[in-house]
Amino acid sequence: MAMRSIRVREETKVMLDDLKAHPADTCDSIICRLIDSVYDDEPLTREEIEGIKASEADIQAGRFRSLEEISRDLGDDLVVR
């Protein structure tokens, strides 16, 4: 495997070191893990997208209840302060 050097600020190197899951982790493995976390290997289905759109329409139309209201109705008004 070909290797390349990259230049990063010292602050960036410190942040990469803080992300080590194991002391032997390399910057390469940390960067790969960060890149992998960005990609969604399970994209939303058409049904999920339609459900989100319907929920957004409900919110815009004012058809929602706050957590405070729901907690109060359930008799637990101390949940949210």
Residue frames relative to the residue before (quaternion, step in Angstrom):
aa qw qx qy qz dx dy dz
M 1.0000 0.0000 0.0000 0.0000 0.00 0.00 0.00
A 0.4165 -0.7035 0.5203 0.2468 3.56 -0.90 0.96
M 0.1981 -0.7755 0.5913 0.0988 3.54 -1.04 0.80
R 0.1182 -0.7709 0.6232 0.0584 3.55 -1.16 0.69
S 0.3524 -0.6867 0.5838 0.2516 3.51 -1.20 0.49
I 0.0977 -0.7646 0.6329 0.0731 3.53 -1.12 0.69
R 0.3517 -0.7187 0.5566 0.2235 3.54 -1.17 0.58
V 0.0200 0.7760 -0.6293 0.0376 3.54 -0.90 1.00
R 0.5683 -0.5744 0.4568 0.3722 3.53 -1.20 0.52
E 0.6370 -0.5322 0.3932 0.3955 3.55 -1.19 0.49
E 0.6303 0.5394 -0.3340 0.4475 3.59 1.01 -0.79
T 0.6393 0.5196 -0.3171 0.4698 3.57 1.05 -0.77
K 0.6363 0.5208 -0.3237 0.4681 3.59 0.98 -0.81
V 0.6359 0.5160 -0.3304 0.4693 3.58 0.98 -0.79
M 0.6597 0.4962 -0.3147 0.4685 3.60 0.95 -0.85
L 0.6308 0.5180 -0.3349 0.4708 3.60 1.00 -0.76
D 0.6474 0.5127 -0.3203 0.4640 3.58 0.93 -0.84
D 0.6421 0.5300 -0.3215 0.4511 3.59 1.04 -0.74
L 0.6779 0.4949 -0.2839 0.4637 3.58 1.19 -0.50
K 0.4098 0.7155 -0.4793 0.3006 3.58 1.22 0.05
A 0.3188 -0.7352 0.5709 0.1787 3.55 -0.92 0.99
H 0.7676 0.1044 -0.0361 0.6314 3.55 1.25 -0.51
P 0.6003 -0.5999 0.3770 0.3709 3.63 -0.94 0.73
A 0.6866 0.4838 -0.2858 0.4613 3.59 1.10 -0.59
D 0.4098 0.7132 -0.4784 0.3074 3.62 1.23 -0.03
T 0.3021 -0.7306 0.5839 0.1841 3.53 -1.10 0.74
C 0.6412 -0.4929 0.4012 0.4302 3.56 -1.27 0.28
D 0.6077 0.5646 -0.3483 0.4366 3.57 1.05 -0.75
S 0.6852 0.4727 -0.3026 0.4643 3.61 0.85 -0.89
I 0.6314 0.5217 -0.3351 0.4658 3.60 1.05 -0.70
I 0.6597 0.4987 -0.3085 0.4699 3.59 0.91 -0.91
C 0.6429 0.5153 -0.3260 0.4636 3.61 0.95 -0.82
R 0.6447 0.5123 -0.3224 0.4668 3.59 0.98 -0.83
L 0.6492 0.5071 -0.3183 0.4691 3.61 0.99 -0.79
I 0.6519 0.5052 -0.3142 0.4701 3.58 0.95 -0.84
D 0.6469 0.5240 -0.3176 0.4540 3.59 0.94 -0.87
S 0.6598 0.5270 -0.3176 0.4313 3.59 1.00 -0.75
V 0.6117 0.5678 -0.3459 0.4287 3.59 1.21 -0.41
Y 0.7094 0.4549 -0.2539 0.4747 3.57 1.03 -0.77
D 0.2788 -0.7522 0.5783 0.1481 3.55 -0.93 0.97
D 0.2327 -0.8043 0.5337 0.1193 3.56 -0.47 1.19
E 0.7155 0.3158 -0.2377 0.5761 3.59 1.31 0.05
P 0.1420 -0.8206 0.5475 0.0820 3.59 0.21 1.21
L 0.6312 -0.5466 0.3955 0.3826 3.55 -1.23 0.52
T 0.4207 -0.6748 0.5439 0.2682 3.55 -1.12 0.71
R 0.6760 -0.4723 0.3709 0.4272 3.55 -1.28 0.26
E 0.6495 0.5208 -0.3149 0.4558 3.59 1.00 -0.85
E 0.6513 0.5110 -0.3193 0.4612 3.59 0.97 -0.79
I 0.6408 0.5166 -0.3196 0.4694 3.58 0.99 -0.82
E 0.6559 0.4979 -0.3139 0.4726 3.60 0.94 -0.83
G 0.6338 0.5294 -0.3258 0.4604 3.60 1.03 -0.75
I 0.6391 0.5121 -0.3168 0.4784 3.57 1.03 -0.79
K 0.6533 0.5069 -0.3168 0.4647 3.58 0.93 -0.87
A 0.6440 0.5105 -0.3219 0.4702 3.60 0.97 -0.81
S 0.6500 0.5121 -0.3124 0.4665 3.59 0.98 -0.81
E 0.6389 0.5157 -0.3256 0.4689 3.58 0.98 -0.79
A 0.6413 0.5134 -0.3212 0.4711 3.59 1.02 -0.80
D 0.6263 0.5315 -0.3304 0.4649 3.60 1.01 -0.79
I 0.6638 0.5010 -0.3068 0.4630 3.57 0.89 -0.89
Q 0.6648 0.5006 -0.3057 0.4625 3.59 0.91 -0.90
A 0.6963 0.4497 -0.2672 0.4915 3.59 1.10 -0.68
G 0.5383 -0.6543 0.3912 0.3593 3.59 1.26 0.01
R 0.4937 0.6504 -0.4341 0.3804 3.58 1.25 0.32
F 0.5164 0.5841 -0.4718 0.4118 3.55 0.29 1.29
R 0.2578 -0.7349 0.6031 0.1723 3.54 -1.33 0.28
S 0.4704 -0.6758 0.4894 0.2872 3.55 -1.04 0.76
L 0.6364 -0.5133 0.4094 0.4048 3.53 -1.28 0.35
E 0.6071 0.5627 -0.3481 0.4401 3.58 1.06 -0.72
E 0.6629 0.5070 -0.3028 0.4603 3.59 0.92 -0.92
I 0.6740 0.4931 -0.2951 0.4642 3.55 0.87 -0.93
S 0.6452 0.5171 -0.3194 0.4629 3.58 0.95 -0.87
R 0.6481 0.5163 -0.3135 0.4638 3.57 0.96 -0.88
D 0.6611 0.5082 -0.3063 0.4593 3.60 0.93 -0.88
L 0.6959 0.4462 -0.2665 0.4956 3.57 1.13 -0.65
G 0.5399 -0.6584 0.3818 0.3596 3.57 1.29 0.08
D 0.6372 0.4876 -0.3367 0.4928 3.55 1.19 0.43
D 0.0548 0.8462 -0.5259 0.0660 3.56 0.56 1.15
L 0.5805 0.5821 -0.3820 0.4222 3.60 1.24 0.07
V 0.4557 0.7145 -0.4375 0.3005 3.57 1.28 -0.18
V 0.8035 0.1890 -0.0702 0.5601 3.58 0.83 -0.97
R 0.0524 -0.7865 0.6153 0.0072 3.53 -0.88 0.94
